[in-house]
Each structure stands twice: as structure tokens, then as C-alpha cells.
Amino acid sequence: KDGSAAAKKSEIVTYPDTPHAFNADYRPSYRKDQAEDGWKRALAWFKANGVT
């Protein structure tokens, strides 16, 4: 188990019935809503943890 500060502040979000590589807008597996939500969450996490 990772004891780093970042790991303690992490959250795992899953998108049921969403295929692998859903963020790749050039693939048939792309899912716009899930990709936008995931990107929004990633940017918020970076900001909250001093990465940006």
C-alpha cells in the first residue's frame, strides 16, 4: 500500500459500462461525458494537491 500524501488524498472513480480507452476521442470506445468528467476531476485533483 502506498503511504504517500498523494495516495491518501486520491479517489478512484469508475464509469460502469464504459470501455477501456474511453478518453481517446479518435477511437470508437470514446465516451464524451465520461471523458469530460474524468478530465475535470484530474485537473481539480492536480490543483488541490499543488501540481498545477
JORABEL-V288337 format. One record per helix or strand of 2 or more residues. SS is the DSSP state (h for helix, s for strand). FROM is the first residue (numbers start at 0). LEN is the number of residues. Records with the same first field share a line. If there is no record, write none. Layout:
SS: FROM-LEN / FROM-LEN
This chain:
h: 4-4 / 31-17
